[in-house]
Amino acid sequence: DVKVTQSSRYLVKRTGEKVFLECVQDMDHENMFWYRQDPGLGLRLIYFSYDVKMKEKGDIPEGYSVSREKKERFSLILESASTNQTSMYLCASKLGRGLYEQYFGPGTRLTVT
Amino acid sequence: AQKITQTQPGMFVQEKEAVTLDCTYDTSDPSYGLFWYKQPSSGEMIFLIYQGSYDQQNATEGRYSLNFQKARKSANLVISASQLGDSAMYFCAMRENWGAQKLVFGQGTRLTINP
């Protein structure tokens, strides 16, 4: 079974703090994704990575950066957290460029106060 | 422009009944894929079913089937013989172009199964 894990289920941070969300997958997938999920908006793509050290912006990259130093690990960084970044963050991974589904982690619910 | 539209924010169904969750999409690309995911209260997104734009037959996976009507650009999820464990959020998603990695998601439908 594919396993995607995220470092925290719940996280509370203060405005202005630097926040790291970690995601690890154990199936040697090339592609990894970070989404945020907000009520009524579904999931929106923040960034994705198709290889180590490679990244592409998604639909809402502002205020976020990412890092992929190893194939299995994809980190989402909030350089200076703001209250409008309070959300559920979901990481996903996917094999190759073919018609494969994405596998999701359990999510991190981040609250910025 | 909204590419995936799920018009039912919430649905309530009696256990053992069949349920149809609506999804319409918008694309000019002839090559695309459509996905349905389930998100229980635990938060994890679970892949349910996939339909490719060139697939001749509707996809089926156990109690799940996808009613694909290409001309109408709809990809409704049908769950037969609903169970209490089917209560969850359901998301429709689309990937345009076989080579693209990005999924675009709809707003979701919250399904509640009543005993």
HADDOCK unambig.tbl for C-alpha pairs under 7 A between the chains (distance, minus, plus):
assign (segid A and resid 40 and name CA) (segid B and resid 107 and name CA) 5.31 0.50 0.50
assign (segid A and resid 41 and name CA) (segid B and resid 107 and name CA) 4.92 0.50 0.50
assign (segid A and resid 42 and name CA) (segid B and resid 105 and name CA) 5.99 0.50 0.50
assign (segid A and resid 42 and name CA) (segid B and resid 106 and name CA) 5.56 0.50 0.50
assign (segid A and resid 42 and name CA) (segid B and resid 107 and name CA) 4.00 0.50 0.50
assign (segid A and resid 42 and name CA) (segid B and resid 108 and name CA) 5.91 0.50 0.50
assign (segid A and resid 43 and name CA) (segid B and resid 105 and name CA) 5.74 0.50 0.50
assign (segid A and resid 97 and name CA) (segid B and resid 99 and name CA) 5.73 0.50 0.50
assign (segid A and resid 97 and name CA) (segid B and resid 101 and name CA) 6.77 0.50 0.50
assign (segid A and resid 98 and name CA) (segid B and resid 98 and name CA) 6.72 0.50 0.50
assign (segid A and resid 98 and name CA) (segid B and resid 99 and name CA) 6.75 0.50 0.50
assign (segid A and resid 99 and name CA) (segid B and resid 98 and name CA) 6.79 0.50 0.50
assign (segid A and resid 104 and name CA) (segid B and resid 44 and name CA) 6.38 0.50 0.50
assign (segid A and resid 104 and name CA) (segid B and resid 45 and name CA) 5.60 0.50 0.50
assign (segid A and resid 105 and name CA) (segid B and resid 44 and name CA) 5.96 0.50 0.50
assign (segid A and resid 106 and name CA) (segid B and resid 43 and name CA) 5.58 0.50 0.50
assign (segid A and resid 106 and name CA) (segid B and resid 44 and name CA) 4.25 0.50 0.50
assign (segid A and resid 107 and name CA) (segid B and resid 43 and name CA) 6.22 0.50 0.50
assign (segid A and resid 107 and name CA) (segid B and resid 44 and name CA) 6.48 0.50 0.50
